[in-house]
Amino acid sequence: MTNFFANIHDTGWEVIIAFIAANLIAQGIKILTVAIKKRTFKWTILFATGGMPSSHSSTVVATATSIGLIDGFDSTTYALAVCFATVVMFDAAGLRRNASKQAMVLNRMIKELLSPDINGTTVKLKEFLGHTPTEVLVGALLGAAVSLGLHYGNELLALI
């Protein structure tokens, strides 16, 4: 494992692996949470939006943190990554969260007004699109932790 960390250290691969790992870990946490709460295992959650923690936040913060660790926290690439991460997290907690709330209201209206409709079917909009601020914050912390763990992997393994 030490060679793995040495081979990717301070390269673009470190950024990409941090991005992918943060996303998979966040989505994996969602799968486990649903499995525990609902006592059912759903692989489809791996590709779903919404929920705790925000995989959007974890991936963009992992990317920004890795870029900062490699290029420096005073670099223009880090500044660009932070701007990108901020827009994504704002969108996840703001715009997409509001779209989720609107979908809930529309689904309730459809159920009350059109149930059952002429064909006996109703259209249900997806309600879990966005994130609460807490989900975004936890996702951001997860992303930073993944990048730090990946960047300092050799040092962490030496301590064990």
DSSP file (Angstrom, degrees, kcal/mol; ACC not computed):
  #  RESIDUE AA STRUCTURE BP1 BP2  ACC     N-H-->O    O-->H-N    N-H-->O    O-->H-N    TCO  KAPPA ALPHA  PHI   PSI    X-CA   Y-CA   Z-CA
    1    1 A M     >        0   0    0      0, 0.0     4,-1.8     0, 0.0     5,-0.2   0.000 360.0 360.0 360.0 -30.0    0.0    0.0    0.0
    2    2 A T  H  >  +     0   0    0      1,-0.2     4,-2.2     2,-0.2     5,-0.2   0.901 360.0  52.4 -61.3 -41.2    2.9    2.3    0.6
    3    3 A N  H  > S+     0   0    0      1,-0.2     4,-2.7     2,-0.2    -1,-0.2   0.872 104.5  57.4 -62.7 -36.5    3.9    2.2   -3.0
    4    4 A F  H  > S+     0   0    0      1,-0.2     4,-1.6     2,-0.2    -1,-0.2   0.952 109.6  43.3 -57.7 -50.9    0.4    3.1   -4.0
    5    5 A F  H  X S+     0   0    0     -4,-1.8     4,-1.4     1,-0.2    -1,-0.2   0.883 114.8  50.6 -63.8 -38.4    0.6    6.3   -2.0
    6    6 A A  H  < S+     0   0    0     -4,-2.2    -1,-0.2     1,-0.2    -2,-0.2   0.880 108.9  51.9 -67.1 -37.6    4.1    7.1   -3.2
    7    7 A N  H  < S+     0   0    0     -4,-2.7    -1,-0.2     1,-0.2    -2,-0.2   0.811 119.2  33.3 -71.7 -29.8    3.1    6.6   -6.9
    8    8 A I  H >< S+     0   0    0     -4,-1.6     3,-1.6    -5,-0.2     6,-0.7   0.593  86.1 126.5-100.8 -11.3    0.2    9.0   -6.8
    9    9 A H  T 3< S-     0   0    0     -4,-1.4     3,-0.1     1,-0.3     4,-0.1  -0.203  85.0  -1.8 -55.0 129.0    1.5   11.5   -4.3
   10   10 A D  T 3  S+     0   0    0      1,-0.2     2,-0.3    56,-0.1    -1,-0.3   0.794 109.3 112.2  60.7  33.1    1.4   15.1   -5.6
   11   11 A T  S X> S-     0   0    0     -3,-1.6     4,-1.0     1,-0.0     3,-0.7  -0.789  84.5-104.1-123.7 171.6    0.0   14.1   -9.0
   12   12 A G  H 3> S+     0   0    0     -2,-0.3     4,-2.2     1,-0.2     5,-0.2   0.786 118.1  66.5 -63.7 -27.2   -3.3   14.6  -10.7
   13   13 A W  H 3> S+     0   0    0      1,-0.2     4,-3.0     2,-0.2     5,-0.3   0.849  94.0  57.9 -63.5 -33.6   -4.1   11.0   -9.9
   14   14 A E  H <> S+     0   0    0     -3,-0.7     4,-2.1    -6,-0.7    -1,-0.2   0.909 107.8  47.0 -61.8 -40.7   -4.2   11.9   -6.3
   15   15 A V  H  X S+     0   0    0     -4,-1.0     4,-2.4     2,-0.2    -2,-0.2   0.932 114.4  46.3 -64.8 -46.7   -6.9   14.5   -7.0
   16   16 A I  H  X S+     0   0    0     -4,-2.2     4,-2.6     2,-0.2     5,-0.2   0.914 113.6  47.7 -65.1 -43.6   -8.9   12.0   -9.2
   17   17 A I  H  X S+     0   0    0     -4,-3.0     4,-3.0     2,-0.2     5,-0.2   0.894 111.7  50.7 -65.9 -39.1   -8.7    9.2   -6.7
   18   18 A A  H  X S+     0   0    0     -4,-2.1     4,-2.6    -5,-0.3     5,-0.2   0.920 111.0  49.9 -62.3 -43.0   -9.7   11.5   -3.8
   19   19 A F  H  X S+     0   0    0     -4,-2.4     4,-1.8     2,-0.2    -2,-0.2   0.947 115.8  41.3 -58.3 -51.8  -12.7   12.6   -5.9
   20   20 A I  H  X S+     0   0    0     -4,-2.6     4,-2.7     2,-0.2     5,-0.2   0.918 115.7  49.4 -66.3 -44.9  -13.8    9.1   -6.6
   21   21 A A  H  X S+     0   0    0     -4,-3.0     4,-2.7     1,-0.2     5,-0.2   0.914 110.3  50.4 -62.7 -43.7  -13.1    7.7   -3.1
   22   22 A A  H  X S+     0   0    0     -4,-2.6     4,-2.2    -5,-0.2    -1,-0.2   0.899 112.9  47.3 -61.9 -40.3  -15.0   10.6   -1.5
   23   23 A N  H  X S+     0   0    0     -4,-1.8     4,-2.6    -5,-0.2     5,-0.2   0.945 113.9  45.7 -66.1 -48.4  -18.0   10.0   -3.8
   24   24 A L  H  X S+     0   0    0     -4,-2.7     4,-2.4     1,-0.2    -2,-0.2   0.879 113.4  49.7 -65.0 -38.1  -18.0    6.2   -3.2
   25   25 A I  H  X S+     0   0    0     -4,-2.7     4,-2.3    -5,-0.2    -1,-0.2   0.938 112.3  47.5 -66.1 -45.8  -17.6    6.5    0.5
   26   26 A A  H  X S+     0   0    0     -4,-2.2     4,-1.7    -5,-0.2    -2,-0.2   0.933 115.7  44.2 -60.8 -46.2  -20.5    9.1    0.8
   27   27 A Q  H  X S+     0   0    0     -4,-2.6     4,-2.1     1,-0.2    -1,-0.2   0.868 111.3  54.8 -67.7 -35.2  -22.8    6.9   -1.4
   28   28 A G  H  X S+     0   0    0     -4,-2.4     4,-2.4    -5,-0.2    -1,-0.2   0.884 105.1  53.1 -63.2 -39.1  -21.7    3.8    0.6
   29   29 A I  H  X S+     0   0    0     -4,-2.3     4,-2.6     1,-0.2    -1,-0.2   0.900 108.3  51.1 -62.0 -40.2  -22.7    5.5    3.8
   30   30 A K  H  X S+     0   0    0     -4,-1.7     4,-2.5     2,-0.2     5,-0.2   0.912 108.9  50.5 -63.2 -42.4  -26.1    6.2    2.3
   31   31 A I  H  X S+     0   0    0     -4,-2.1     4,-2.4     1,-0.2    11,-0.2   0.932 113.3  45.5 -61.1 -46.2  -26.5    2.6    1.3
   32   32 A L  H  X S+     0   0    0     -4,-2.4     4,-2.3     2,-0.2    -2,-0.2   0.900 111.4  52.6 -65.1 -40.7  -25.6    1.4    4.8
   33   33 A T  H  X S+     0   0    0     -4,-2.6     4,-2.7     1,-0.2     5,-0.2   0.928 112.9  43.5 -61.5 -45.8  -27.9    4.0    6.4
   34   34 A V  H  X S+     0   0    0     -4,-2.5     4,-3.0     1,-0.2     6,-0.5   0.896 111.9  54.4 -66.4 -40.0  -30.9    2.9    4.3
   35   35 A A  H  X S+     0   0    0     -4,-2.4     4,-0.8    -5,-0.2    -2,-0.2   0.893 113.7  41.8 -61.3 -39.6  -30.1   -0.8    4.9
   36   36 A I  H  < S+     0   0    0     -4,-2.3    -2,-0.2     2,-0.2    -1,-0.2   0.934 120.2  41.7 -72.8 -46.8  -30.1   -0.3    8.6
   37   37 A K  H  < S+     0   0    0     -4,-2.7    -2,-0.2    -5,-0.2    -3,-0.2   0.925 129.9  25.3 -68.0 -45.9  -33.2    2.0    8.8
   38   38 A K  H  < S-     0   0    0     -4,-3.0    -1,-0.2     2,-0.2    -3,-0.2   0.431  97.1-128.4-103.1  -0.1  -35.4    0.1    6.3
   39   39 A R  S  < S+     0   0    0     -4,-0.8     2,-0.3    -5,-0.4    -4,-0.2   0.864  74.6 105.7  53.8  40.1  -33.8   -3.3    6.6
   40   40 A T        -     0   0    0     -6,-0.5     2,-0.6    -5,-0.1    -2,-0.2  -0.993  66.0-132.6-146.1 147.8  -33.4   -3.6    2.9
   41   41 A F        -     0   0    0     -2,-0.3     2,-0.5    -3,-0.1    -9,-0.1  -0.899  23.5-179.2-107.2 120.5  -30.3   -3.3    0.6
   42   42 A K    >   -     0   0    0     -2,-0.6     3,-1.0   -11,-0.2     4,-0.2  -0.936  17.4-173.7-125.1 109.2  -30.6   -1.1   -2.4
   43   43 A W  G >  S+     0   0    0     -2,-0.5     3,-2.0     1,-0.2     4,-0.3   0.754  81.3  76.1 -67.3 -24.1  -27.7   -0.7   -4.8
   44   44 A T  G >  S+     0   0    0      1,-0.3     3,-1.6     2,-0.2    -1,-0.2   0.741  79.2  71.7 -62.2 -21.9  -29.6    1.9   -6.7
   45   45 A I  G X  S+     0   0    0     -3,-1.0     3,-1.5     1,-0.3    -1,-0.3   0.779  80.4  74.7 -63.9 -24.8  -28.8    4.4   -3.9
   46   46 A L  G <  S+     0   0    0     -3,-2.0    -1,-0.3     1,-0.3    -2,-0.2   0.798 107.0  33.3 -56.6 -27.8  -25.2    4.4   -5.2
   47   47 A F  G <  S+     0   0    0     -3,-1.6    -1,-0.3    -4,-0.3    -2,-0.2   0.259  99.5 109.1-111.7   9.9  -26.5    6.5   -8.1
   48   48 A A    <   -     0   0    0     -3,-1.5     2,-0.2    -4,-0.2    81,-0.1  -0.487  59.6-132.3 -88.9 157.4  -29.2    8.5   -6.2
   49   49 A T        +     0   0    0     79,-0.3    81,-0.2    -2,-0.2    79,-0.1  -0.664  63.7  32.7-102.5 163.0  -29.1   12.2   -5.2
   50   50 A G        +     0   0    0     79,-0.5    81,-0.2    -2,-0.2     5,-0.1   0.022  70.0  88.3  81.6 167.9  -30.0   13.7   -1.9
   51   51 A G  S    S-     0   0    0     79,-0.6    -1,-0.2     3,-0.1     4,-0.1  -0.243  73.0 -15.8  97.5 176.3  -29.4   12.2    1.6
   52   52 A M  S    S+     0   0    0      2,-0.1   -19,-0.1    -2,-0.1     2,-0.1  -0.866 117.9  21.2-106.0 128.8  -26.7   12.2    4.3
   53   53 A P  S    S-     0   0    0      0, 0.0     2,-0.6     0, 0.0    83,-0.2   0.690  88.3-121.6 -87.4 167.2  -23.9   12.9    3.6
   54   54 A S     >  -     0   0    0     81,-2.2     4,-2.2     1,-0.2     5,-0.1  -0.573  18.7-166.6 -71.3 114.8  -23.9   15.0    0.4
   55   55 A S  H  > S+     0   0    0     -2,-0.6     4,-2.3     2,-0.2     5,-0.2   0.795  89.1  60.5 -72.6 -26.6  -21.7   13.2   -2.1
   56   56 A H  H  > S+     0   0    0      2,-0.2     4,-2.1     1,-0.2     5,-0.2   0.957 109.2  42.0 -60.7 -48.7  -21.7   16.4   -4.2
   57   57 A S  H  > S+     0   0    0      1,-0.2     4,-2.4     2,-0.2     5,-0.3   0.910 113.1  52.7 -65.3 -42.7  -20.0   18.2   -1.3
   58   58 A S  H  X S+     0   0    0     -4,-2.2     4,-2.0     1,-0.2    -1,-0.2   0.898 111.6  46.0 -63.1 -39.0  -17.7   15.4   -0.5
   59   59 A T  H  X S+     0   0    0     -4,-2.3     4,-2.1     2,-0.2    -1,-0.2   0.920 115.3  43.4 -72.0 -43.0  -16.4   15.1   -4.1
   60   60 A V  H  X S+     0   0    0     -4,-2.1     4,-2.5    -5,-0.2    25,-0.2   0.871 116.5  47.1 -73.4 -33.7  -15.9   18.8   -4.7
   61   61 A V  H  X S+     0   0    0     -4,-2.4     4,-3.0    -5,-0.2     5,-0.2   0.884 111.1  52.3 -72.4 -37.4  -14.3   19.4   -1.3
   62   62 A A  H  X S+     0   0    0     -4,-2.0     4,-2.4    -5,-0.3    -2,-0.2   0.922 111.9  47.4 -60.1 -42.7  -12.0   16.4   -1.8
   63   63 A T  H  X S+     0   0    0     -4,-2.1     4,-2.4     2,-0.2    -2,-0.2   0.952 114.6  44.6 -62.5 -50.7  -11.0   17.8   -5.1
   64   64 A A  H  X S+     0   0    0     -4,-2.5     4,-2.5    17,-0.2    -2,-0.2   0.906 114.1  49.5 -62.9 -42.2  -10.3   21.3   -3.7
   65   65 A T  H  X S+     0   0    0     -4,-3.0     4,-2.6     2,-0.2    -1,-0.2   0.927 111.4  48.7 -64.3 -44.6   -8.5   20.0   -0.7
   66   66 A S  H  X S+     0   0    0     -4,-2.4     4,-2.0    -5,-0.2     5,-0.2   0.914 111.8  49.4 -61.5 -42.7   -6.2   17.7   -2.8
   67   67 A I  H  X>S+     0   0    0     -4,-2.4     4,-3.2     1,-0.2     5,-0.6   0.916 111.6  49.5 -62.8 -42.3   -5.5   20.6   -5.2
   68   68 A G  H  X5S+     0   0    0     -4,-2.5     4,-1.4     1,-0.2    -2,-0.2   0.907 111.1  48.9 -62.5 -41.6   -4.6   22.8   -2.2
   69   69 A L  H  <5S+     0   0    0     -4,-2.6    -1,-0.2    -5,-0.2    -2,-0.2   0.849 121.4  35.4 -66.3 -34.0   -2.3   20.2   -0.7
   70   70 A I  H  <5S+     0   0    0     -4,-2.0    -2,-0.2    -5,-0.2    -3,-0.2   0.938 131.3  25.5 -85.6 -52.5   -0.5   19.6   -4.0
   71   71 A D  H  <5S-     0   0    0     -4,-3.2    -3,-0.2    -5,-0.2    -2,-0.2   0.627 116.6 -99.0 -91.0 -14.3   -0.4   23.1   -5.6
   72   72 A G    ><< -     0   0    0     -4,-1.4     3,-1.5    -5,-0.6     6,-0.3   0.021  23.9 -98.8 104.2 144.9   -0.6   25.1   -2.4
   73   73 A F  T 3  S+     0   0    0      1,-0.3    -1,-0.1    -4,-0.1    -5,-0.1   0.457 122.1  55.8 -78.6   1.2   -3.5   26.9   -0.7
   74   74 A D  T 3  S+     0   0    0     -6,-0.2    -1,-0.3    -3,-0.1     2,-0.1   0.234  85.7 111.5-110.8  11.5   -2.4   30.2   -2.3
   75   75 A S  S <> S-     0   0    0     -3,-1.5     4,-1.8     1,-0.1     5,-0.1  -0.435  74.2-125.2 -84.9 159.2   -2.5   28.9   -5.9
   76   76 A T  H  > S+     0   0    0      2,-0.2     4,-2.4     1,-0.2     5,-0.2   0.827 111.1  58.1 -70.9 -31.2   -4.9   30.0   -8.6
   77   77 A T  H  > S+     0   0    0      2,-0.2     4,-2.2     1,-0.2    -1,-0.2   0.891 106.9  47.9 -66.6 -37.0   -5.9   26.4   -9.2
   78   78 A Y  H  > S+     0   0    0     -6,-0.3     4,-2.5     2,-0.2    -2,-0.2   0.917 110.4  51.9 -66.8 -41.8   -6.9   26.0   -5.5
   79   79 A A  H  X S+     0   0    0     -4,-1.8     4,-2.2     1,-0.2    -2,-0.2   0.919 110.9  47.9 -59.5 -43.5   -8.9   29.3   -5.8
   80   80 A L  H  X S+     0   0    0     -4,-2.4     4,-2.5     1,-0.2    -1,-0.2   0.909 110.9  51.0 -63.1 -42.8  -10.7   28.0   -8.8
   81   81 A A  H  X S+     0   0    0     -4,-2.2     4,-2.7     1,-0.2   -17,-0.2   0.882 109.6  50.4 -63.8 -38.4  -11.4   24.7   -7.1
   82   82 A V  H  X S+     0   0    0     -4,-2.5     4,-2.6     2,-0.2    -1,-0.2   0.909 110.2  49.9 -66.0 -41.8  -12.9   26.5   -4.1
   83   83 A C  H  X S+     0   0    0     -4,-2.2     4,-2.1     2,-0.2    -2,-0.2   0.935 112.8  47.1 -60.9 -45.8  -15.1   28.6   -6.3
   84   84 A F  H  X S+     0   0    0     -4,-2.5     4,-2.3     1,-0.2    -2,-0.2   0.926 112.9  48.8 -60.3 -47.1  -16.3   25.5   -8.1
   85   85 A A  H  X S+     0   0    0     -4,-2.7     4,-2.7     1,-0.2     5,-0.2   0.896 109.8  52.2 -62.2 -41.1  -16.9   23.7   -4.8
   86   86 A T  H  X S+     0   0    0     -4,-2.6     4,-2.5     2,-0.2     5,-0.2   0.916 110.0  47.9 -62.9 -43.9  -18.8   26.7   -3.4
   87   87 A V  H  X S+     0   0    0     -4,-2.1     4,-2.4     2,-0.2    -1,-0.2   0.925 113.5  47.7 -63.1 -44.9  -21.2   26.8   -6.4
   88   88 A V  H  X S+     0   0    0     -4,-2.3     4,-2.5     2,-0.2    -2,-0.2   0.926 114.6  45.3 -63.5 -45.0  -21.8   23.1   -6.3
   89   89 A M  H  X S+     0   0    0     -4,-2.7     4,-2.3     2,-0.2     5,-0.2   0.886 112.8  50.5 -68.7 -37.8  -22.5   23.1   -2.5
   90   90 A F  H  X S+     0   0    0     -4,-2.5     4,-2.3    -5,-0.2     5,-0.5   0.917 112.4  47.8 -63.4 -42.3  -24.7   26.2   -2.8
   91   91 A D  H  <>S+     0   0    0     -4,-2.4     5,-2.7    -5,-0.2     6,-0.5   0.908 111.6  50.3 -63.5 -42.8  -26.7   24.5   -5.6
   92   92 A A  H  <5S+     0   0    0     -4,-2.5    39,-2.6     1,-0.2    -2,-0.2   0.896 121.3  33.0 -64.2 -40.6  -27.0   21.3   -3.6
   93   93 A A  H  <5S+     0   0    0     -4,-2.3    -1,-0.2    37,-0.2    -2,-0.2   0.709 131.8  28.2 -89.9 -21.1  -28.3   23.0   -0.5
   94   94 A G  T  X5S+     0   0    0     -4,-2.3     4,-2.5    -5,-0.2     5,-0.2   0.821 124.9  23.1-102.9 -83.3  -30.2   25.8   -2.2
   95   95 A L  H  >5S+     0   0    0     -5,-0.5     4,-2.1     1,-0.2    -3,-0.2   0.918 127.7  42.6 -59.2 -51.2  -31.6   25.4   -5.6
   96   96 A R  H  ><S+     0   0    0     -5,-2.7     4,-1.7     1,-0.2    34,-0.6   0.844 112.7  54.6 -69.8 -31.2  -31.9   21.6   -5.7
   97   97 A R  H  > S+     0   0    0     -6,-0.5     4,-2.0    32,-0.2    -1,-0.2   0.918 109.7  47.3 -65.0 -43.0  -33.3   21.6   -2.1
   98   98 A N  H  X S+     0   0    0     -4,-2.5     4,-2.3     1,-0.2    -2,-0.2   0.870 108.3  54.8 -66.3 -35.8  -36.0   24.0   -3.1
   99   99 A A  H  X S+     0   0    0     -4,-2.1     4,-2.2    -5,-0.2    -1,-0.2   0.877 106.6  52.9 -62.8 -36.2  -36.8   21.9   -6.2
  100  100 A S  H  X S+     0   0    0     -4,-1.7     4,-2.0     2,-0.2    -2,-0.2   0.926 108.6  48.8 -63.1 -44.9  -37.2   18.9   -3.8
  101  101 A K  H  X S+     0   0    0     -4,-2.0     4,-2.0     1,-0.2    -2,-0.2   0.903 111.1  50.2 -63.2 -40.7  -39.7   20.9   -1.7
  102  102 A Q  H  X S+     0   0    0     -4,-2.3     4,-2.8     1,-0.2    -1,-0.2   0.894 108.0  53.5 -64.3 -38.8  -41.6   21.9   -4.8
  103  103 A A  H  X S+     0   0    0     -4,-2.2     4,-2.6     1,-0.2    22,-0.3   0.890 107.1  52.2 -63.1 -38.6  -41.7   18.3   -6.0
  104  104 A M  H  X S+     0   0    0     -4,-2.0     4,-1.9     2,-0.2    -1,-0.2   0.923 112.0  45.3 -62.5 -44.0  -43.2   17.2   -2.6
  105  105 A V  H  X S+     0   0    0     -4,-2.0     4,-2.4     2,-0.2    -2,-0.2   0.925 113.9  48.7 -66.1 -45.0  -45.9   19.9   -2.9
  106  106 A L  H  X S+     0   0    0     -4,-2.8     4,-2.8     1,-0.2     5,-0.2   0.897 109.7  52.2 -63.5 -40.3  -46.7   19.0   -6.5
  107  107 A N  H  X S+     0   0    0     -4,-2.6     4,-2.2     2,-0.2    -1,-0.2   0.900 110.5  48.3 -62.1 -40.0  -46.9   15.3   -5.7
  108  108 A R  H  X S+     0   0    0     -4,-1.9     4,-2.2     2,-0.2    -2,-0.2   0.907 112.5  48.8 -65.6 -41.4  -49.4   16.0   -2.9
  109  109 A M  H  X S+     0   0    0     -4,-2.4     4,-3.0     2,-0.2     5,-0.4   0.918 111.4  49.3 -64.5 -43.2  -51.4   18.2   -5.3
  110  110 A I  H  X S+     0   0    0     -4,-2.8     4,-2.6     1,-0.2     5,-0.3   0.915 111.2  50.2 -62.1 -43.0  -51.4   15.5   -8.0
  111  111 A K  H  X S+     0   0    0     -4,-2.2     4,-0.7    -5,-0.2    -1,-0.2   0.909 116.5  40.8 -61.9 -42.5  -52.5   12.9   -5.4
  112  112 A E  H  < S+     0   0    0     -4,-2.2    -2,-0.2    -5,-0.1    -1,-0.2   0.884 125.6  33.0 -75.3 -38.8  -55.4   15.0   -4.2
  113  113 A L  H  < S+     0   0    0     -4,-3.0    -3,-0.2    -5,-0.2    -2,-0.2   0.840 129.9  27.0 -88.5 -35.6  -56.5   16.4   -7.5
  114  114 A L  H  < S+     0   0    0     -4,-2.6    -3,-0.2    -5,-0.4    -2,-0.1   0.339  78.7 148.5-114.0   6.5  -55.9   13.6  -10.0
  115  115 A S  S  < S+     0   0    0     -4,-0.7     7,-0.0    -5,-0.3     3,-0.0  -0.766  82.1  11.4 -93.1 124.4  -56.0   10.4   -7.9
  116  116 A P  S    S-     0   0    0      0, 0.0    -1,-0.3     0, 0.0     6,-0.1   0.722  95.3-165.9 -79.6 146.1  -57.0    8.2   -9.6
  117  117 A D    >   -     0   0    0      4,-0.3     3,-0.9     1,-0.1     5,-0.1  -0.065  44.4 -78.4 -80.6-170.9  -56.8   10.0  -13.0
  118  118 A I  T 3  S+     0   0    0      1,-0.3    -1,-0.1     2,-0.1    -3,-0.0   0.868 133.0  40.3 -59.3 -39.8  -58.5    8.8  -16.2
  119  119 A N  T 3  S-     0   0    0      2,-0.3    -1,-0.3     1,-0.0     3,-0.1   0.500 112.0-115.4 -89.2  -4.4  -55.8    6.1  -16.9
  120  120 A G  S <  S+     0   0    0     -3,-0.9     2,-0.3     1,-0.3    -2,-0.1   0.588  83.2 103.6  80.6   9.7  -55.6    5.0  -13.2
  121  121 A T        -     0   0    0     -7,-0.1     2,-0.3    -5,-0.0    -4,-0.3  -0.906  51.7-159.8-123.8 152.9  -52.0    6.2  -13.0
  122  122 A T        -     0   0    0     -2,-0.3     2,-0.5    -3,-0.1   -11,-0.0  -0.942  21.0-120.8-127.9 153.9  -50.3    9.3  -11.5
  123  123 A V        -     0   0    0     -2,-0.3     2,-0.5   -16,-0.0   -13,-0.1  -0.803  24.5-161.1 -93.2 130.5  -47.0   10.9  -12.2
  124  124 A K        -     0   0    0     -2,-0.5     2,-0.2   -14,-0.1   -21,-0.0  -0.959   8.6-144.3-116.5 122.2  -44.7   11.1   -9.2
  125  125 A L        -     0   0    0     -2,-0.5     2,-0.3   -22,-0.3   -18,-0.1  -0.527  30.4 -99.5 -80.8 148.8  -41.9   13.6   -9.2
  126  126 A K        -     0   0    0     -2,-0.2   -23,-0.1     1,-0.1     3,-0.1  -0.546  37.3-172.2 -69.5 126.5  -38.5   12.8   -7.6
  127  127 A E        +     0   0    0     -2,-0.3     2,-1.1     1,-0.2     3,-0.3   0.687  65.3  70.0 -97.6 -21.2  -38.5   14.5   -4.2
  128  128 A F        +     0   0    0      1,-0.2   -79,-0.3   -78,-0.1    -1,-0.2  -0.674  56.2 122.0-104.9  82.2  -35.0   13.9   -2.9
  129  129 A L        +     0   0    0     -2,-1.1   -79,-0.5   -33,-0.3   -32,-0.2   0.771  65.7  37.0-104.9 -39.2  -32.9   16.1   -5.1
  130  130 A G  S    S-     0   0    0    -34,-0.6   -79,-0.6    -3,-0.3     2,-0.3  -0.275  71.8-115.2-111.3-168.5  -31.1   18.4   -2.8
  131  131 A H        -     0   0    0    -39,-2.6   -34,-0.2   -81,-0.2   -79,-0.1  -0.917  18.2-118.0-131.6 152.8  -29.5   18.5    0.6
  132  132 A T     >  -     0   0    0     -2,-0.3     4,-2.0     1,-0.1     5,-0.2  -0.474  41.6-105.2 -76.9 161.2  -30.0   20.1    4.0
  133  133 A P  H  > S+     0   0    0      0, 0.0     4,-2.5     0, 0.0     5,-0.2   0.865 123.2  54.4 -56.6 -35.4  -27.1   22.4    5.2
  134  134 A T  H  > S+     0   0    0      2,-0.2     4,-2.8     1,-0.2     5,-0.2   0.913 106.4  50.2 -65.5 -42.7  -26.1   19.7    7.6
  135  135 A E  H  > S+     0   0    0      1,-0.2   -81,-2.2     2,-0.2     4,-2.0   0.883 112.1  48.5 -62.0 -38.3  -25.8   17.1    4.8
  136  136 A V  H  X S+     0   0    0     -4,-2.0     4,-2.4     2,-0.2    -2,-0.2   0.919 112.2  48.4 -67.1 -44.2  -23.7   19.5    2.8
  137  137 A L  H  X S+     0   0    0     -4,-2.5     4,-2.5     2,-0.2    -2,-0.2   0.930 112.5  47.4 -63.4 -46.5  -21.4   20.2    5.8
  138  138 A V  H  X S+     0   0    0     -4,-2.8     4,-2.4     1,-0.2    -1,-0.2   0.903 112.4  50.5 -63.0 -40.6  -21.0   16.5    6.7
  139  139 A G  H  X S+     0   0    0     -4,-2.0     4,-2.4    -5,-0.2    -1,-0.2   0.902 110.2  50.2 -62.1 -41.1  -20.2   15.8    3.0
  140  140 A A  H  X S+     0   0    0     -4,-2.4     4,-2.3     2,-0.2    -2,-0.2   0.918 111.2  48.1 -63.9 -44.0  -17.6   18.6    3.0
  141  141 A L  H  X S+     0   0    0     -4,-2.5     4,-2.4     1,-0.2    -2,-0.2   0.898 111.3  51.1 -63.8 -40.2  -15.9   17.3    6.1
  142  142 A L  H  X S+     0   0    0     -4,-2.4     4,-2.5     2,-0.2    -2,-0.2   0.928 109.5  50.3 -61.4 -45.6  -15.9   13.8    4.7
  143  143 A G  H  X S+     0   0    0     -4,-2.4     4,-2.1     1,-0.2    -2,-0.2   0.906 111.1  47.8 -60.8 -43.5  -14.3   15.1    1.4
  144  144 A A  H  X S+     0   0    0     -4,-2.3     4,-2.5     1,-0.2    -1,-0.2   0.913 112.0  50.5 -63.8 -42.0  -11.6   16.9    3.3
  145  145 A A  H  X S+     0   0    0     -4,-2.4     4,-2.7     1,-0.2    -2,-0.2   0.901 109.4  50.7 -63.8 -41.2  -10.9   13.9    5.5
  146  146 A V  H  X S+     0   0    0     -4,-2.5     4,-2.4     2,-0.2    -1,-0.2   0.933 112.6  46.2 -62.3 -46.0  -10.6   11.6    2.4
  147  147 A S  H  X S+     0   0    0     -4,-2.1     4,-2.8     2,-0.2     5,-0.2   0.911 113.8  47.8 -64.5 -42.8   -8.1   14.0    0.7
  148  148 A L  H  X S+     0   0    0     -4,-2.5     4,-2.5     2,-0.2    -1,-0.2   0.919 113.0  48.8 -63.9 -43.1   -6.0   14.4    3.9
  149  149 A G  H  < S+     0   0    0     -4,-2.7    -2,-0.2    -5,-0.2    -1,-0.2   0.895 114.5  45.2 -63.0 -40.6   -6.0   10.7    4.4
  150  150 A L  H >< S+     0   0    0     -4,-2.4     3,-1.0    -5,-0.2     4,-0.2   0.909 115.2  46.9 -69.1 -43.0   -5.0   10.0    0.8
  151  151 A H  H 3< S+     0   0    0     -4,-2.8     3,-0.3     1,-0.2    -2,-0.2   0.894 122.2  34.6 -68.0 -40.4   -2.3   12.7    0.8
  152  152 A Y  T 3X S+     0   0    0     -4,-2.5     4,-2.4    -5,-0.2    -1,-0.2   0.051  82.5 121.3-103.4  25.7   -0.8   11.7    4.1
  153  153 A G  H <> S+     0   0    0     -3,-1.0     4,-2.7     1,-0.2     5,-0.2   0.881  71.9  51.8 -57.0 -44.7   -1.3    8.0    3.6
  154  154 A N  H  > S+     0   0    0     -3,-0.3     4,-2.0    -4,-0.2    -1,-0.2   0.926 112.2  46.1 -59.7 -45.2    2.3    7.0    3.9
  155  155 A E  H  > S+     0   0    0      1,-0.2     4,-1.2     2,-0.2    -1,-0.2   0.886 112.8  50.4 -65.8 -38.6    2.7    8.9    7.2
  156  156 A L  H  X S+     0   0    0     -4,-2.4     4,-0.7     1,-0.2     3,-0.3   0.907 110.7  48.7 -65.9 -41.8   -0.5    7.5    8.6
  157  157 A L  H >< S+     0   0    0     -4,-2.7     3,-0.6     1,-0.2    -1,-0.2   0.854 106.5  57.2 -66.1 -34.2    0.6    3.9    7.7
  158  158 A A  H 3< S+     0   0    0     -4,-2.0    -1,-0.2     1,-0.2    -2,-0.2   0.814 102.8  55.4 -66.6 -29.1    4.0    4.5    9.3
  159  159 A L  H 3<        0   0    0     -4,-1.2    -1,-0.2    -3,-0.3    -2,-0.2   0.741 360.0 360.0 -73.9 -22.2    2.3    5.4   12.6
  160  160 A I    <<        0   0    0     -4,-0.7    -1,-0.2    -3,-0.6    -2,-0.2   0.469 360.0 360.0 -81.3 360.0    0.4    2.1   12.6
